[in-house]
Amino acid sequence: MFKPKAIYYEKEIFNYPLGRELMKKYEEVNKFEIESHNNIEEMRSNPNSEFANMKRNLIIGVRKTHKFVENHKTSDFLVPYTSSGCIAACMYCYLVCNYNKCSYLRLFVNREQMLDKIIKTAEKSENSLTFEIGSNSDLILENTITNNLVWTIENFKNTKNGYLTFPTKFDMVDPILPLDHQGKITVRMSVNPEEIINRVEFGTSRLQGRIEAINKLKEAGYKIGILIAPIILVDNWKELYKELIQKLSQELSENVKKDAFFELIFMTYSYVHTKINEEAFPNAINLYNKDIMTGRGRGKYCYKKDVRDEAEIFLRDQMHKYFPNNKIEYIV
């Protein structure tokens, strides 16, 4: 169980039950009052070498931005929800790029306000709407601290025309298995070859645990998506991803394979990642490969078109071989 090194909090959190609960839960942890969860100068000015150490802090505040962003992949809207950042340290994390070093876990205690807006938006719609509530954090992980995911499912289940979805890299799904979710929740498990998880996705669940979690979630009636993401073209990538797809075919239950859908996402990387990783993880793999990557926007890199096209053809062939009846929602 995560025990923070220190807690940084906005004084407004005491106006909310969850804020008071968290402060009591961690009453023995050193605490520092801050003006805003968005700007903690002490951590912003830390050297990159302190990145992993910063992840041991917990920031608790009130979310003030509630703007829904239209999405056209596996949801209708991306929704700001109860957390951002993470205590894990995946070397490619896009939140690191967005927040520079400040991708530590931030919890927002005004959950009633956030869920109420989702419910009202769904119930005013004539058509069903799906809300992505996990685009800024990992809600399975967060749930081990706040119980927010259990609370969310229990309070959302009877919402007319509304559905929720979120991705995860964690296997701690047992708390949500007994819930009466009314078929309104899609859990999308992110997977990668074990070698890549071990070398790149620091602090996340192992592949075997993720596969077992998928099977348990399906038995509990949850809709299942599987993200092969991010696809990282290391030297032996063909061997690794072929083995991964074979393993999924062998170990996912027939119930899962009946209707799970897939999302395939190639890694994008950035100059920010490079600089932080060089100092925070000096002995780790270098994910930037100038021979097969090219610039994409300001300070960002993606795989060159011919390299990516070859990889997409290979992965489609493997998916067709081992999952011929499962839909690939998109490859990006």
PyMOL commands that set and color helices and strands:
alter all, ss='L'
color gray80, all
select helices_A, chain A and resi 11-15+17-25+41-44+48-54+94-99+111-124+139-146+148-156+174-176+194-200+207-219+237-251+254-259+271-280+305-322
alter helices_A, ss='H'
color red, helices_A
select strands_A, chain A and resi 6-10+30-34+57-61+69-70+77-78+83-84+89-90+105-108+129-132+162-168+185-191+201-202+223-231+261-266+269-270+293-295+300-303+328-331
alter strands_A, ss='S'
color yellow, strands_A
deselect
rebuild
show_as cartoon
